[in-house]
Each structure stands twice: as C-alpha cells, then as structure tokens.
Amino acid sequence: MSVLQISIAALPFLFSLASRNGNAIAPCLVTSIFTVLLGEEPHRAVVAWCVGVLIAAVAFRERLRAT
C-alpha cells in the first residue's frame, strides 16, 4: 500500500478524534486497521472503511449537536 492509501484508510480514525467523547476512537481505529490489512481485497476494505466513516460521522454529529 502506498502512503496515500494508508492515509485515506486512517481518515475514520482521524475524524473520530474530533468527537466529543472517546467512545468512537477505538472502533474507528479497528476499522482503519482492518482497511489497511484488507487493502489487497478492495471490496472488503471499502466495507470496513465505510463502517469506520459512519461511526466517526455519528460521533462528530453528536459533538455538533451538543454545542
């Protein structure tokens, strides 16, 4: 995997760091790791990445709602 692919795979984790509480950080980290590990199988990697993005987006939305 190239550096660009790894940085895209880490986006859910980085996005979850902006959440208000730390509940979403661990699942997003796990999905980012799965995305990197499944990089050779694109369909599975995309599913893991999408799950991570959904978790991070919900956590970020809750942060915006709380302010």
Buried (B, 14 or more C-beta within 10 A) or exposed (E): BEEEEEEBBBBBBEBBBEBBEEEBBEBBBBBBBBBBBBBEEEEBBEBBBEBBBEBBBEBBEBBEEEE
